[in-house]
Each structure stands twice: as C-alpha cells, then as structure tokens.
Amino acid sequence: MTSSDPSSHLAAPESPLRRSPLHDRHVALGAKFAEFGGWEMPLQYSGVIDEHTAVRTGVGVFDVSHLGKALVAGPGAADFVNATLSNDLGRIGPGKAQYTLCCDESGGVVDDLIAYYFAEDRVFLVPNASNTAEVVRRLAAAAPSTVQVTDKHTDYAVLAVQGPRSAELLAAIGLPADHDYMGFVEAEHEGVPVIVCRTGYTGEHGYELLPKSEFAEPLWDALLGAGEALGVRPAGLGARDTLRTEMGYPLHGQDLSLEISPLQARSGWAVGWKKPAFWGRDALLAEKEAGPARRLAGLEALDRGIPRVGMAVLDADGGRIGTVTSGTFSPTRKVGIGLALLDTAAGVAVGDEVTIDVRGRRSRVRVVDPPFVPSHVR
C-alpha cells in the first residue's frame, strides 16, 4: 500500500530495510525501489500508468510480501479474535476471509487487516507492514493461556494477481480460481502449498496468493511466464495506490488511523455493532449515537488541479471545512481525484462544489461518493 502520491512518503531507501524474497527478481526486471513500512519494495517497473492500465484491462502481478502475517492458534482462537477485532467472524465460516479493524479503546484504528478463518482454533491475519508488530503485541498481551499469537511476517510471501484476466492466469498455472469473493482455498503449485484467496486492493477481479517465502520465486516466475500471452505486467506499489484511490479504498495512516475512526472513514460496515465485545466498542457506539464530527468523502477535480495529501478543503467563503487525506491523477478517468475528511457541521453534500488550496490557488472540486470507477471485485 502506497501513499496517494506514489512518491510522497515512499522515500529513498535507507539501510537497514527488509527485503522481499523476490527482491532479486525485481532488480532483474529493472524495478525502481522505495521504502515502505520498513521494507524496500518495487515502486514501478514499466511505469505507473502502464501498470495501472494493465490491471484495469488485463492482468498485473504485485509483490506485496511486505504485508504482515500472524497466526492466532489454539482452542478458542476464533472466539478470541472475534472479541478483539471489529468485524464479526460469526458472519463467515471456515474457508472465508474478512476485512476487519484493530481498534484501541478510543475507537481509533491501530490497523486494518484481513482475517483468514481456517477453523475455530486457527485464524491467520494479514495486517499492514508497519503495524504488524503492534497488532501482534496487543493480541498476544490479551490472549488467554489456550491461545498463541505468533508473528509470521517473514515466513510467507504475498503475490496479488489482479485484473479481468486474473482467473485465466491462475488456471494457466493450475491454481483454482472459481471460488467466491473473499473465499480462500489451500492449493498446491508444483507440489508446494499455496493459499489462494479471492481478494485484493484494486477493485478488479483478483486473487492474493500466499506461499511460504522460500517458494515465492518459482511461483512468481510461473505467473509471469504463463501470463505473457495475456499481456501480464509486473506492477509496483505506485500503481497499487492509484488503483485503490480510484476505488476509494482507505489507506491506513492517511484515511484511517488512531485519530480517524471507522465511522469517520466510512468503514462502519466492518464493525460488528451487535457483538457484545470488541476493542473500542464503547467509544464507537458513543460516536455512532452522537454522529461523527467529520466524514470521509470523495473529491473530483473540475479543473486541472489534483488533490494531494494535506491540502485544505475550503467552502465558498474560503473557510476551511476539511483536509485531503489521499489524492492522485486518475489514469482511468484522466482527472484529479481524492479523498478528504470533511466537517459534518459544514453541511456539504454529494454533488456540491467546493475548492482545494493548491499552493495558494483555489482549485474547484465536486464532492462525490466513491468509487470513481466501477468495481469488479465480485
């Protein structure tokens, strides 16, 4: 996951940084690298727009092995996860994955993550890179004696195969591709186990593959080799960010954080409001009853301005009514787009015109409901 501007907080790498098990493959492909979450990861190969377009029209393969991995295991593991993280595991069963949030008692978001529900005694978590240690620490500190929480951050790689031709690519290398959205299966490639989940962060039909780290290279090679006929592109974190911004998907640290609650980030759908317990429940219920003081909204440029992180959103009188949290130029729409936290007291509604402060110049934008392009995830 990258920032709304692929170069804005992906600074030049500084040592020591963790590296993906596919690092040498990226070097051979001529990737440009950047630091993210303590990892040196590929920002782009052929260019952000080329890679973005490949995912929207064909298929792209991302290395997102910097994402965290943690195992919660033992009798009562699923019940424990359900009593701590926001979403309700009771809504799904074994073989399904679920987007969920780790909140603190203030209702702020420590991290957003995917929970893989294997069984009542085994739940696998995929947090964000920079937050993995903190999520593991919090869960381990709260776990009952029957439940073990283990950091598996470097044990697994994660490859995201995304785009309308992604199912064809998986079939071409003998992996299953017909399971439901947010479903996963334990499969094999060339005799090696790999978890195949129907999910992603681009808004396209796609999959995330989790092999053990030592088996990542042959799987990557197989995907790129079989994908030549499909026009496959290796894709970096720059394209991943423009793709997720077009969908209005939040990025932790910008669009939701310890200071930005699920309700403010329009992620209340990922909260099991009827559960008797989860971290931050009391604070979130109180905020829900009172109504959040600010809400995330989409912005679409009406002129040549491009929303960027931190820009002020202004009303007709020039008063500040919000802040841009993500923004980019949309390669699909050919227009500036962004997400912004807007004060609810300002009374701004979808369709209203406001402005953003672009280095002292007021640029016109319209308030919209994301996504900015149609979703094809299901």
N, C-alpha and C positions, 0 to 999 in steps of 0.2 A: 504494500500500500504506500503510495507516494502522496506528496502534497498536491494541492490543486494546480500549482505551477510546478512541473516536474523538477525544476532546478531550485525551487525556493527554499526547501530545507533539506535537500539532498546535497550536502556539501561535499567537497573533495575528500576522498578517503583519508583517514588518519589512522595510523597504526597504534595499538593492535586492533584489528577488526576480525570478526568471524567471517568465514567464507563458506559458501555453499559447496556441497560435494561435487557440483557441476562447474566450479569456477574455471577449471582448465578448458572446458568446452566453450564457455563464454569468451575466454581470451582468444581461442582459435577462431571464433566467429566474428572477432573484431568489436566486441561489445564495448560501449562506454560505461564505466562504472561510477557508482556514487554510494555514499554511506547512508544506510537507513537502519535505524533501530539497533545500532552496534554491528551491523553486517555490511560487507562490501558486496553490493548486488548490481546486476546489469540494469542500467537506466534505459538504454536503447541499443539497437543493432543497426537496422537499415534506416531508422528514423521513426519518430513517434507517430507521425501521420500515416506512414506506410503500414506500421504495425497495427495501429488503431483500425485502419480500414480493412486489413486482413481479417481481424476478429469480427468486424461487423458484417463482412461479406463472405468469408470463407472459414479459415481456422488459424488460430495462433496458439503457441505453446509458451507458457510463462514458467520460469523457475521462481517459486515463492517459498523456497526452503527456509527462508529467514523466519517464517511464521512459527510460533511456538507449538509445542506438543507436550501434553501432560496426561498421565494416566491416573484415574481415580478408581481404585480396585478394592475388593473385599466385600463381605456381607453388608448390605445396606448402602452400597456406593451410590446407586441411583437416587435413593431417598435423600442421602446427604447432599448431593448436587442440587436436587430439587428444593431443598430447604435453604440453600445459599444463593444460587444464581437466579436471575429474574424470571426466566420463562418457565413454563410448566411442562416438565417431562411427561406428565400424565396425558398430554395431548398427542404424544407419539409413542412408539414402541420400539423394540429391538430392530435394528436394520434401518433406522431413520436418524437423520441429523437435524439439529435445531439451532437457529441463531438465538443467542442469549446474551445477557449482560451480567457482569460482576460489578455490583454497586457497593458503595460504602454506606454507612449509616446516615449520611447527609442526603442520600439519594443521588449523589454524583456517580459517574461511571468510571470505575477503575480500568475496565476494558470491555470490549465487545468480542465475542468469540463464538465458535461453532462447537457444539457438544455432539459427539457421536455416541448414540445409545446402543451399546453392544448387548448388554444384559443387565439384570438387576444388580450384579456385582462388578460391572465393568463399564465405565464411561470414559471415553477418550476426548480430550479437549484440545482445540486449536486456537490459542489466543494470538494477539499481535506480538511481534518480535520483542519490542522494548518493554512490554508489560508481563511477559511470561513469568519471570522470577517473582514478581509481586503477586500475581494470581496464585501461583503455586504456594507461596509463603502464607497467604491468607487462608487458603483451603487447608493446607497442612496443619496450621495452628488451630483450626476449628474442627478438624476431623475427629470422629470417635475412634477408639482404640481398634475397632474392627476394620477401619478404612485406611488405606495407604494412598498418599498422593505423591506421585513420582514425576520429576521433571524429565521429559524425554526430548528436549529441544533439539539436540543434535543426532538423535537416533534415527529420525525419519527425514526424508526429503518430501517436498510437496511440489507437484507439477500441475499447473492448471491448463487444461485443454479447452479452449473456448471458441465458439463461433458456430454458425449454422451447419458446418460440415464436420463438427467435432465428433458426432456419433460415427460417421463414416471412418474417421481416422482411428478411433478406438477399435472398431470392427476389423480394420485392416491389420491390426497387430494382435487380434484375438482376444481383446478385452470386452467384457459385457458393457452394453450401452443403452439397454432398453428399460432400465429401472426408473421409477418415478422420481420427480423432483424432490430433492432433499433425502432421497434414499441412498443407501450405500451397500456394496457387496464386497466380500473378501474373495478376491480372484487371484489368478496367477498369470505371470508373463514369463515365458521360457522357464517354467518351473519355480519361479520366485514369487512369493506372496506380494500382493499389492492391493490396497484398499481403493476402491473406485466409488466416488461419491458424485451424485448429480447436483453439483452446486457451483458457485463461482461468484465473481465480483465485477462482472462486465455487463450484465443484462442480456447476454446471449445464452442460447442453449450451450451447456458446457459441463465439464467434469473436473474434479480435483483428484489426483492420484497420489497416494501415499505409500511409496516403497521404503524399505529400510535404506538408509543413506548409502550403504555400500553397493546397492543395486540401482542407484539413480542413473548412472551413466549409460548402461545398456538400454534402459527404458527411454531416456532422452534420445539416444541415437535411433532407436526403433521408430519413435514418433516422427522425428524429422525426416528419416529415410522414407517411411511409408507415406508421409504427407506431401512429398514432392509433387505427386500427381494432383493433389488437392490445392496446391498453392500455399502450403503451410508457411508461416513465418515464426521464427523465434521472436518473442515480444518481451519488452522490458517494463520496468516499473513506471516509466513515463506514460506509455500507452495505457497501462492498467489504471492510472489515475484519470486520464481524460475519459476513458470508458466508464469508470464508476461515477464521475461527475455528471456525465450525460444522463445517468440513471438516477441521480440524486441520492446515491448511497453515501451515508456518512463515513467520515474518516475519523478514527479516534485521535484525540489530541487537537482536532480542529472543529469538527461539527458536533462532537460529544466528548465529554471529559469529566473530570472531577467537579468542574464548575458548570457543566452543561448537562442537565438531567435528561433521562429518556423522554420525558414529556416535552421538554423544550426542543429536543432533537427530533420530535415526531416519531419516536421509537417506542411509544407506549404499547404498540401491538406485540412487542417482545417481552412484555411483563405479564406474569400470571396473577392478575389482580385478585382472583378468588382464592389463591393459595394462603394458608394460614401463616406461612413464614418464608421470607427470603430477605437477604441483606438490603437494607434501605427501605423496607416496606412501609414503615410508619411515615417517614418523610415523604415518600412518593404519594401515598394516599392523601396526606395533608395538602401536597401541592396540587394533586388532581382535583380535590374538592375546592380549593381556592382558585384554581386556574393558573397556569404558568405565566410568569411575568413577561416572557419572551418566547417566540416560537420560530423554528427554522422554516424558511420559505425559499422558493426558487426565484432567481432573477435572470431575465433575458434581456440582452442589450438591444436598445432601439437605435443606437448609432455605433460608431466604431470603437467605443470603449469596451474594455474587457475587465470584468470584476476580478479582483485579486485579494488574497487574504489580508485582513486588517483594514480594508477601505471602509470609510464611513458611508452609511446609507442615510440619505437626507430627505426630509419632506419638502413640500412646496415652498416653505418659508426658510429653508436652509437649516432647519433644526435636525440634529442627529437623532435618528429613530432606530438605528441598528448598525451591525457590523458584518461585513462579508467574512465568512468562515472558509469557503472554498470557491475557487473560480478559475476559469480557463477559457481558451478559444475552442469551441466545439468543432472538431474535424468533420463531423457528420452534418451539422446544421450550418456551419460556416458563420457562426455568430458567437459573441461572447456570452457565457453562461456562468451562473454561480449559485451558491447557497449563502444565506445570510440569516443571522438571528435578529428578528425584528421585535421591537417592544409591542406587546399586545395593546397597551394603552394608546398607541398611535392610531389604532383602528384601521390599519392598512389591510386591504382585501385583495384576493386574486383578481388580476385584471387592472389594478391601479398602477399608475405611473409614478415612480419615484426617481431619485438620482443617486449616483455614487460619486464620491470625491476621488477623481483620478489626478493625483498630483496637483491639486488646486483647481482643477477644471471639473465642472459638473457634467456628468455623462448620464443620459437618460436610460432607464431600465424599466421593464414591466415585471410586476410580481406575478409569478406563475406557480402552479403545482407541478413538481417533478413527477415522472421523468421527463426529460427534454426530448427523448426519442422513445419509440415503442419498446417495451420489454418483451423478450422472447425466452425467458428463463423456464417457463413451464411447458 
